[in-house]
Amino acid sequence: LPAETSIERFVTIGAYSLLRSCTIEPECIIGQHSILMEGSLVETHSILEAGSVVPPGRRIPTGELWAGNPARFVRALTHEETLEIPKLAVAINDLSKEHFSEFLPYSTVYLEVEKLKKSLGINI
């Protein structure tokens, strides 16, 4: 298996998820705290519930909802649910752009500030 993770367009991945050498096709939702192991495949228009674990080599078929540890089939998605998947991805992207200015850029400037404080005798 190739040692790479492939994530296509309009995919929503929840916080604290772990993706290891897996493939996620377009328009999928991966719930938070989910784990996708080596060689796993999540096909288009699929949803993986929060906290799910997809074992190595497992395939999540198109248009299905899976959950659990290990992940198991729950039900087929409705047409309305599959239409909402890309809308969610766009909404989260827009929200991230809205809050982008609240964060400092990635850098090591904080190290210079700590050196300056130390040279001025200010407790860190």
N, C-alpha and C positions, 0 to 999 in steps of 0.2 A: 504494500500500500504506500502511496506517496505521503511523505511527511509534510503535508500542507493542508490548511483549512481554507475552503472556498465558500465565500458568502456572496450570493447574488443580490440583485436589486430588490428594493421594497421588503427587506427582511427586518423584523423587530426582534432584538435579543435583549432579554431581561438582565437586570443587574446580577452580578456574581455568578453568571453562567460560565461554564468551562467547556471549551470547544477544542477537541484534540484530533487533528488530522481527519476532519469530517467535511462533508459537502452539504450546504444548505442552498436549495434551489430558490428561484424568485418567489416572492409573496408568501412568506412563512412567518409564524410567530413562535419564538422560543421563550418560554416562561422563565422568570427569574429563578436562580439557584439550580438551573438544569445542567446536566452533564451529558455531553455527546462524546462518545469514545471513538477510537480509531476506526476508520472505514465506514462509519455510520452515514446514512444518507436521508435527508429530509426533503421529500419531493414538493413540488409546487402546490400552493394553496393548502398547506398543512399547519396544524397547531400542536405544539408540545406544551402541556400544562406545566405550571411552576413546580420545581422540585423533582422533575422527572429525570430518569437516568436511562440513556439509550446505550445498550451494550455494543461492543465492537461488532462491526459488520451488519448491524440491524438497519432495515429500510423502513422508513415511515412513508406509506403510499400517498399519492395525491388525494387531497380533499378529505383527510381524516384527522380526527382529534385523538391524541394519545396522551396517557398520563401514567404515573407510578414509577416504582423502582423494583424491577426493571419496567420500562415503559411498555404499556399494553394498549391495544385498541379500545377506545371508549365508544365512539360513534362516528358516523360520516357527517361532514359539515354541510350546512344548508347553503343554498346559493347566495343568500343574503350575507352569511358569515364570510364566505369567500370574497365577496365584493368589499367588505369592510377591512380586510387585511392590508391592502396598499394604502387605504385612507389613514389607518393608524400609523403606518410608517411615515407618511408625509406629515401628519400632525406632530409626531415626536420630533422629526427633523426641524419643523418650524419652531417648536418650543425650545429646542436647543439653540437655535439662532437667536431667539428672543433673549435668552439668558446668557449668551456668550460673553457679553461685556462685563458680567459680574465676576469673572475669573481672571486671575493674573496669567500672563503668558508663561509657558514653560521656560524656565531659565535657572541660572545659579546666582541670581542677584542677591538672594537671601543670604548667601555666604558672605558677600561683601558687606552687607548690613551688619551681620554678626561680628565681622572683624572690626568694623567701625565702632560698634558699641563697646567691644572689648578694649579698643585703644583709648576710648574716652572714659573708661572705667564704669560704664553702665552695666548693671547686672542683666544677664541674659535670661 
